[in-house]
C-alpha cells in the first residue's frame, strides 16, 4: 500500500513538473521581448541544480549532504537572479542572440527531466545512479513525450514547413525506447525492432520531404542533418549495447534528442537558405550521416536476429577476416575497417532495410511516371532486388547450390566463392555468357537498371534529383558526354587487369598449385567484398562530388562495364519517333534528365534519329522528361517485330 501511495505522489510531482515545463514553453513562444526566455533559462537551470544532487541524498540521507544541496541551490538562485536582472536592464547594450539561449534552455530542460527521473528512481530503489540513467524512468519518458507533443502541436500548429515532418518522424522514433524496461529481454528486442522500423519510416519521410521541397528555400537541410544525427547516435547506442551491454550512449541520445526537438519546435525562424541540390558539402554530410545510421541499424538488426554473435569477441568472429594491429600486416587497421563495414553492408538485414527505404522512394517515383515500359522496368527492378539480391542468396533453401547455376554470380567473379574447377564452367563462365547474351539483346540495363542493387538506390525520388551534381561537381563534369574519358578508361582497364590476375591466382589456389590468400580469404572474394561492400558505398555517398552512377561513368564496377560493353555491341538503343520535334524542342530536357550525363542525346536524335552509348544504362529518365513523348527504347523485341513485319510485306 505504501509503495502505491509513493508512486502516486511521485506521479503527481512529475505532473507538476510537466505542467511547469509546458508553461515555460508557452510563455517563451508568446514572448517578443526576450524577458521570459531569459527567466525560463534561469528557472530550468534551477531545476537542474535542485535535482542533480537529490539522487545521492535519497540513496543515503544525511544532514551534511542536505546542507550542501541547499547551499548550491541558494547560491544558484542568488547569482542567477542578479544575472537575469542585469541582462534584462542592459539587454539593449549587451547583445544576446535568441538562438543560443533557446538551445541552452532546451538542453537544460532535457537534463532537468532526466535528473528528475533519476531522483524518483533513487527514492524507490535507494541507488544514486547518474543523470543519464534517469532516462530509464517512466516519469522521464512521460515528461519527455508530453513536452515534445506540446511543443510540436502548439509551437508549430500554423507551420507547414518541412521541419514539422522531420519532428513528427523524430517523435515517432522516440515513442517506445528500450530504456523503459531494461529488465525484460522481450521488451528490449521489441523496442529495438520498433526503433528500427519507425526510423526507416522517418528516414523515408525526410527523404520525400526534402524532395518535395527541393525548389523551396524552406526545405531546412541543416535540420534534416541534425535529426539524422540523433538517429545515428541512437543506433550507435544500441550497437554499443550489443557489443558491451551498456546503454549509456543511448541514454545520452534521448536527452540530446529531446533538447533538439524542443529547440527546433520553438525556433521557427528561417534558417540558412541551403538547398540540397546546390550545396555539395551539406548534401554530402547528410548522405554520410544517413549511411552511418543505416549501417548501425543493419548491425543492430543482425545482432537481434542472431546473425552476429553478441559481445566484441562474437562480432569479431563474424568478420570475414581480422588483422590485429600487432600482426605483420602493416595495414591491419585499414583492412579491419573494410571488414567491419563490409560484413554489415553485405548482411541480410542491411539489404532488407536499404531495399525498404530506397524501394519506397522508387515507388513514389513510379507514381509520377508516364511510360508503361518504365513502370514495368521499375517494378521488375524492385522484384529483382527482393528475390535476386536477398531471397535467393540468403533465405532460399537452395542457396548453397546457386554457385553452380549460371546467372547467379550476380556481381561476377568472387560473388559466391573462389574460382574453382567445380564452379568455373557452370556458375562463373555460364553467368558471364548468359549475362552477355541478355545485355546484347536488352542492353546493359538488364544489370545496371534491373538486377543490380545499385539502381534501386539511385532511382528513387530524392536520389534521382542528385544527378544535378553530374553537371556541377568537378568530377561529375568530367564524366559528361557519351564517350568514356581516357582517365576512366584506365580505371576500367585497371580494375579488369586486377580482377583477371586475382581470378588466375584463385584458380591456382583452388587446384593446389599455389597457396596465396589475403588475410586467409580467397583473393577474388576479398576483391568482391572490397568493391561491392565497401568502395561502392564510398562512391554512393560521394555523389555530391562524383555525380550519380559513378560506378559506370568512372569505371569502378567491372561487372557493369562488362555488361555495358556487350550492350553497346548489341541491339539496344534509344530512338525517336520524329527527329524534327527534337530540332524544334527548346528545353532539351532529355539531356538534363540523363542520370549518367549523356549530354549528346538531342544532337544524335536530330542527326540520326537514335542514340547509342556505352554509358547508357537504360533508366528511361529521358523518356519521362521528353515534353513530346517522342523517345522510346529499341531492343531485341523491336528487332523481332521489324523482322516479322518485313516478312509480311
N, C-alpha and C positions, 0 to 999 in steps of 0.2 A: 504494500500500500504506500509506504514511504517513497519507494522508487517511482511509482506512478505520479505522486504529487510532485516529486523533484523534477521529473520530465515535463510535467505541465507548467511548472514555474519557469524552467529554462525556455520552454517554447514561448511562454508569454514574454519573457525578456527578449528573446530573439525577434519576436513580432514587433516589439517596440523599436528595436534596432533597425529593422526593415523599414518601418514607417518613418523613422528619423532619417534614414538614408534617402528614401524616396522624397521626403520633404526637401532635403538639400538639393537633390536633382531638380525638383520642381522650381525652387527659388532661383537656382543658377540659370536655368533655362529662361526664366522670365525677368532676369536682372540685366539691365542695359548698362548700368554704371560700373559694374565690376566689384561693387562692395560685397555683395553676397558670395561671389566666388572666393574672394579673399577670406571672408568669415567662414565659409564652408571648408576651406582648406585648413583653417585653424581648428575647426571642430573635428574634422576627420583625423587630423593629426592627434587631437586629444583622445579620440577613441583608440588609436594605436597605442599611445602612451598608457592608457588605462588597462588595456587587455594584454599587453605584451609580457608583463611580469606575473599576471594573475595565475597562469597555469602552475608556476613554481610555488606560489603561495598555497593554492588549494591542494597540491600534492604533498606539501609539507608545511602546514600552517605554523608560523611563529611571528612574534611581535617585531623582531628586528627586520625581517623581510617586508612586513606590512609597513613599517616606518619608512623603508627605502622606497617602496611603491608610492606612498603618499608624498614623499619629498620630491620624487621625479615628476609626478603629476602636477604638484603645486608649482614647481619651477617651470614646467612647460606652460601652464596656464598663465603665469605672470609674464614670462618672456614673450610668449606668443601673442598675448593680448596687446602688449606695447608695440610689437611689430605690426599688428593689424591697425592700430591707431595711427602709427607713423605712415604706413603706406596709404591709408585712407586720406590723411590730411595732405600728403605731398605727392599724390599719385600723378598730378599733372607734371611735376618736375622730375619724378622718378618713373621712367618708362617701364611698365610691366606688361609684357606680352601675354595675351589671354591663353594662347595655345599651350605654352609650357606649364602655366599654373593649372590649367584644366587637366593636363596629363598627370601632374603630380597629385592632384585631387583624386583622379580616377585610380591611380596606383595605391594611394593611401586607403581608399575605400576597399580595394581588394585585400590589402594587408589587414585592415581592421576586421573585416568579416572572417578572415582565416584565423586571426588571433582570438576573436570571439568563439569560433568553433572549437579551437584547442582549449580555451578556458572551460567551456562546457564539457569537453571530453575529460579534462582533468578533474572536474567536480565529480564526474561519475566513476572514472577509473582510478583516480588517485595518482596518475602518472603525469609528469610535467610535459613531456614531448617537446615539440617545437612548432613554430608558426605554420610551417608547410603542412604538418600533419593535421592542422585544423581543417584542411580541405576534405578530410575523410568524415567530417561531422555532418550529420543530416541537417543541422541548423545552418551550417555554412552553405550547403547546397540549396536549401530553401531560400536563404537570403540572396544568394547569387542569382538564382533564376528569377526571383521576384523583382529585384532591382534591374536586371537586364531586360526583362519584359516591359517594365515601366519605362525605362529609358528608350527602348525601341518604339513602343506604340504611343508614347506621349511626345517625346522629343522629335520623332520622325513621322508623326501622324500625317503631316501635309507634304512630306518629302516623296518624290518619285525618282530620286537619283539611284544609280546603280548601287551605291553604298548600302542602301536598305536591303537589297538582295544578298549582298555579302554578309551582312549581320544576321539575317534570317538563317542563312546556311550555317553560320558560326554558332548561333543559339541552338539549332537542331543537333549539332555535333556534341555540344557540351551538356545536353539534356540528361543523359544517363552515363555518367563517368564510372569507371571501375572502382573509384575510391569510396563509393557509397557502401560497399560491403566487401572488404578485402578478405574476410574470413571465409567467404563462400567461393570455392573454385568454380562452381557452375555460373555464379553471377559474374565473376571476373571474365570468364570465357564469353559469356553472352554479351557483356558490355564492350569488350574489345571488338567483337563482331559488329555490334551496333555502331561503335565509333567509326569502324572501317566503312561500313555500308553508307552511313549518313555522310561521311567525309567524301566518299565517291560522289554522292548526290550533290553535296555542297560544291565540290570542285566543278562538276558539270554546270551547275547554276552559275558559278563565277565565270567559267569559260563563255557560256552563252550570253551572260550579261555584258561581258566585255565586247563580244562580237556584235551584239545588237546596238551597243552604244559606241561603235568603232568610229563613227564620224562626229561624235559629240565631245565637247571639252569637259563634260561632267563624268566621263567614264571612270575616273578616280583609280587609275592603275596602282599608285602607291598604296592605297588602302587594300587592294586585292593582294599585293605583295605581303603586307603586314598580316592579313588574315591567313594567308597560306603559310606564313612563317609560324604562326601559332599552331596550325595543323601539323606542321613538320615537327615542332617542339613536342606536341602531344604524342605523336607517333614515335619520336625518339625516346620519350619517357616510357612508353610501352615496350619498345625494343630493349631498353636497358633493364626493364623488369625481367624479361625473359632471359637476359644474359646474367644479371646479378641478383635478381629478386628484390630490386629496390625501386620504389615508386617516387623517389624524391623529385626527379626532373618532371615527372607528370604532374605532381602536386604544384610545382612552380609554374608549369604551363597553365594550370587552371587559374591561378591568381593573375598571371600576366594576361591571359585570355579575357578574364572579366574586366581588368583595367582597360585593355584595348577596346573592348566592346563599349564600355561606358563612355570612354573618351570619344570614340568615333560617333556614337549616337548623339552625344551632346554638342560636338563640334561640327555643325552642318555648314560651316563657311566653305567657300570654294577653295579647293586645294590647288596645287600646281597643275597647270594645263599640260598633262602628259598623255599623249595618245600612243597606244602600244604599237601601232603600225609605223611610227616615225621615230621612236626613241629606243634605239638598239640596246643601250645599256640597261634601261629599266625592264625592257621586254626579256632580255637575257636573264636578268635577276629573277623575274617572275617564273620563267621556264625552269631555271636551276632549282629554285626553292620548291617548285611543284614536283620536279623529278625526285628531289630528296625525300619529300613527303611520301610520294608514291613508292619509292624504293623501301622506305621504312615500313610502310603499310604492307607491302608484299612480304617482307621478312616476318612481320608480326603474324600475318595470316599463316605463313608456313610454319612458324613455331606453334601456332594454335592448333594446326591440323596434324602435328607430329612429323612433318616433312623434315624439319630441323629439330635436333635434339636440344633440350634446354641447357642453359649454362654456357660459359665460354668454351670449355672443352668439347661440349656437344656440338656447338656451332662450328668450331674449327674442324671437327671430324666430318662435317658435311661438305667442306670445301673440296673442290676438285684437285687442288694442290695447296701446299702450305710450305713456305720457305721462311724458317725462323731467321731473325735478324743476325743471329750468331752463326748461321750456316755459311758455306763457302760461296753462296750466291750473293754477289755484291749488290744486286738489285732486288733482294728479297722483299723489302718493304713495298716496292712498286708492284712486284708480282702478287704479293698478298692482297694489296688494294684491288688489283684487277680481279683476283679470285673472289674476293668478298662482294664486289659489285656484280660480277657475272653470275655467281651462284643464286642471287636473288632475281636478277633480270631474266634469267632463263628458267625460273621456277614456275610451277603451275599457277599459284595464286597471284603472282605479279602479272602474268599474262592475262589471267581472267579479269583482274582489276583494270588493267590498261585497256583490254578489249571492251569492258563495260563503259569506261569513261569515254574513250575515243570513238567507240561504236555509237554511243548516244549522239555525239556531235555529227557523225556521218548520217545518222537517221534524220537529224534536224536539217542537214543539207539536202538529203534526198527529198524532203517535203517541198523544197523550192525548185527541184529540177523539172525541166520540161521535156527532156529527151527520154523516151522509154528505154532506149538501149543503155543510157547512163544509169537510170534507176535499176535496171536489171543487173548491170555490172556491179553496182554498189552493193546490191543485195547478195550477189554471189561472193563478193569480197568479204562481207561480214560472215556469211556462212562458211567460207573457206577458213577464216581466222578461227572460228569456233571449232570446226572439225579438223582441219588440216594442221593447225598450229597448236591446238590444245588437246582435243579429244583423242585423236589417233596416236600421237606420240606419248601421251601421259596417262590417260584414263582408259583407253581401249584394252580389251582382254588380249589382243594380239599385237600389242605394241612391240614386244620383243622380236617379232617376225618382220617388222617394217624394213629393217636394214637389208632384207633380201629382195624387196619389192621395188621395181622401177618407179620413179617419180616420188618416192618417199624421202629421198635425201633432199629435203626441201630447200636447203641453202648450199647444196653442193658438197664437195669433199669435206669431211670432218663432222658432218651433221650427226650421224648416227653411230659412228665408230671409226676405227682406223682403216687404212686402205689395205685390206687383207684379201687373199685369194677367194675366200668364201663370199665376200661382198662385192668384189671387183666388177664382174660381168653383169650380174643381175641387178644389184642395187645401185652401184655407182655409175657404171657406164650406161646401164639402162635408164637411169634418171636423166643423165645428160642427153641421151638420144631422144627420149620421149619429150623432154622439155624443149630441145632444139626444134623438133618437128612441130610442136604446138606453137612455138614462137614464130616459126616460118609461116604457119597458117594464120595465126591470130595476132602476131606482133609480140614484142617483149612485154606488152601489158599483161599477158597471161600470168606473168610473175609479178611485175612491178606495179600492177594496178589491181591484182586479184588475189593471188595466193600468198604473197609475201605479207609479213606482219606490218611492214613499213607503211603501205598505202592507207591502212586503217587509221594510222596516227597522223598522216599528212593531210587526209582529205576531209576531215570534219570542218565544221563552220569556222571555228576560231583559228585553227592551224592553217586552213586554206588561205586566210587573209594575210598570213605571214609571207606569202610569196612576193609581197611588195619589196621584201629585202633582197630579192633577186636583182632588183634594179637600183637599190640604194646602198647596199653593203659593198665594201671594197672587193671582197672575194666573190660575192654574188654577181657583180657586174662583169667579172672576168669569165663567167660561165654563160653569158647571154649569147644567143645565136645558135644555129642548128649544128655547127661544126664543133668538134671536141678540140679544145686548145692544146698545143704541144705539151704544156706542163701537165695537164690532166691525162693526156695520152701516156706520158711517162709514168704517172701514178697507176694507171690501168695495167701497163706492162709490168711494172714493178710488183704489183700485187699478184699478177698471174705467174710471174717467174718464181716468186716466193712460194706460192701455192703448189706449183708443179714440183719444185725441189723437195718440199716437205712431203708431198704425196709419194715421191720415189723413196724418200727416207722411211716413211711409214710402211710402205710395201716391203722394203728390205728388212725392217724390224719384224714385221708380221711373219716373214718367211725364215727368220732366224739367222739371216746373213750378217746383220749388224745389231747392235743394241744401243740405240740412241733415243732418249726421250727428253722432254723439257719438264723438269720438276716431277718426274715419274709419270707424266701424262703423254699420250701419243701426240706427236708433233702436229698432225693435222687437226686433231680435236682441240689442242691448245690454241692453234690459229683461229679455228672457228669460234671458240669462246671469246678470244680477244676481239675479233672483228664484229661479231654479231651480238655479244652480250655486254661489251664494253664500248668499243670505239663507235659503234653505230649510235649509241645514246649520247656520246660526246658530240657527234655530228648533229644529232637531232636538237639538243638544247642550244646548239650554237647557230641555229637558224638566223638570228639577227645579224650574225657576222658572215655566214656562209651561204645564206639563201636556202630555199627548200629543195628537197631531192638532191642534196649534195652527194649522197651515196651513188647516184647515177651521173650527175653532171660533172663531178670531180673524180669519179672512177674508183671510189673506195670499196665498192661491192663487186667482187669477182663474179658472183652468181648473176648479178644484174647486168654486168657488161657482157657476159656470155649470151644471155637471152636477148639483150638489145642488139647484139651483133647478128644473130640469126633472124631476129625480127626485121632488121634493116635489109637483110638479103631477101626476105620473104615478101609476102603479098600485102601486108598491112600498110595502109597509108591513109591520110586524111584527104577528102575530096570535097569540092563544092558543086552545087547544082548549077549555079550560074556565076561565072567569074566576073561578069560585068557588074554584078552587085558589089563585088569586092572593090572594083575600081571607083565606084561612087560612094563607098562607105566612108564616112568622115571620122568614125571613132576608132576603127581598127582594134576593137576590144578583144578580138581573139588572141592577139599577141600579148596584150596585157594580162589576160586570164591564164596563159600557159604557165603551169607550175614549175616547168624546167627551163623557162626563159627562151623558148623558140620564137625569137622576135621577127624572123623572116616569113612567118605564116602569111600575112597579107600579100607580100610580093610574090610568093610562089603561087598563091591562089590566083592572082591576077595573070601571071605569065603562063602557068602550066595547068591551072585548074585543080592542082593537087599539091600535097606536101608530104615529104618523106624524110625522116631524120633518125639517125642512130639514137638520139636523146629522147625521142618521143615515147612516152610511157602510156599513151592512150587513155589518160584520165578523162578526157572529154570536156574539160572546162571551156575550151574554145567553142565547142558546140553549144554549150549553155550560154556563153557570152555573146554569141553572134546575134545581132539585132534583127537579122533577116532570116534566121533559121535555115541558113544556106550550107552549113558544113555537115558532113556525115562521114562515117568510118567505112573503109573498104578493106575487107579481108577475104578469107577463103570462101565465106558464104556468098559474098557478092561475086567473087570469081566464078563459083559454080553456077550461079544464076545467069551470068553472062554466057557461059558455055552452053547452058541449056537453051537459052533464048537464041543463041547463034545457030543451034542445030535445028531450031524450029523455022528459021527464016531462010 
